[in-house]
Amino acid sequence: MAGLTHASPIVDVALPLEGRRRRISPGLEAWRKFRRHRMAVASAVILTAVTLAVLLGPLIWRVPINEIDFTAPLSAPSWQHPFGTDDLGQDLLARMLYGGRISLAVGFAAMAVAIVAGTVIGAISGISRGSIDTVLMWITDLFLALPQLPLLLLVIYLFRDFLKNLVGPEGGIFILIVLVIGCFRWMPVARLVRAQFLSLREKEFVEAARALGATTSRVVIRHILPNSLGPVIVAGTIDVAAAIIAESTLSFLGLGFPPDIPTWAACCSTPRIISISPRIGRCSPAARSS
């Protein structure tokens, strides 16, 4: 018997090698998949460039946003004014960089309001059964059926002066626009979270947590909610763009920020973009028809 050997001598070597393998975290795995997606990488580069330009641009391009050049109204792009000037002779590049801060702040703040409200309502509806789920989904369907733009205009028209007097013209309009847009963007997030909860609450790891004595709140916070954040993040990126467009619509209609505060919508609310260059104006369909 002394000459006997192990039937599988590789087993003793395989176990240490298995333990030496580096464990890949979910974040690193997500980053590897993200790098393989060329369109996602290109979009991230463009978004980062726009964000850095908005945040750091006013520190580099120090032209005041309200400085009026009476000698160059509606001037074409030049070294002195790379984006040209508007009808008052104000530098469009400085106003675009400054207005980007406001537009991005509105987008991200409204997205946060929509994500928080939608996640809370969707989680309560998904983990509950019976009447609570039914009532919350009825409310969600009701908000989805309401016409958003007329209600946005009505709410802002009713409460704009009150918040202006309470917080100030800039802060009041900012809070009002963020709350109104966020309160009309939480419904898709709530539906996504509810669907994720209905699927995940029947999984084996949730049943195991319940069998070990975990409370409902612990199961939701530690097990179900972290595994349902993928669709929520995607919905949040869409809500940022939708909030910026909604703020642009309100500013274009004259119910947004005051006219002296430049936003991306305010820069487009008058025919300044076409009027930047006389060549663009001559090539427009309106100019050719006239």
ABEGO torsion letter per residue (X at the ends): XAABBBABAAAAAAAAAAAABBBBBAAAAAAAAAAABAAAAAAAAAAAAAAAAAAAAAAABABBAABBBAABBGBBBBAABAAEBBAAGBBAAAAAAAAAAAAAAAAAAAAAAAAAAAAAAAAAAAABBEAAAAAAAAAAAAAAABBAAAAAAAAAAAAAAAAAAAAEAAAAAAAAAAAAAAAAAAAAAAAAAAAAAAAAAABAAAAAAAAAGBBAAAAAAAAAAAAAAAAAAAAAAAAAAAAAAAAAAAAAAGABBBAABBBAAAAAABBAAAAABAAAAAABAAAAAX
